[in-house]
């Protein structure tokens, strides 16, 4: 029983540490994605606004 608990604890700790690193990676990807999305939105807004400005 004690061995099982020890193995489970080690496995759990490894999983948590692994997932923390994974979350950091996901966080970086998410940040990059948000920057790209923001750029696209700004570009799209400019592209949409430009014809109206030209029309006026």
C-alpha positions, 0 to 999 in steps of 0.5 A: 500500500505504501509503495502504491501511494509512493508510486502514485505520488511520484507519478502525480508529481511528474504529471503536474510538473510536465503539465506545468511546462506544457501550460507554459508552452501553450501560454506562449502559443496563445500569446503569439496567436493573440498578437497575430489575431490582433494584427489581422483584426487591425489589418482587416479593420483598416481594409474595411474602413479604407473604402469608406474613407475613400468614398467620403 
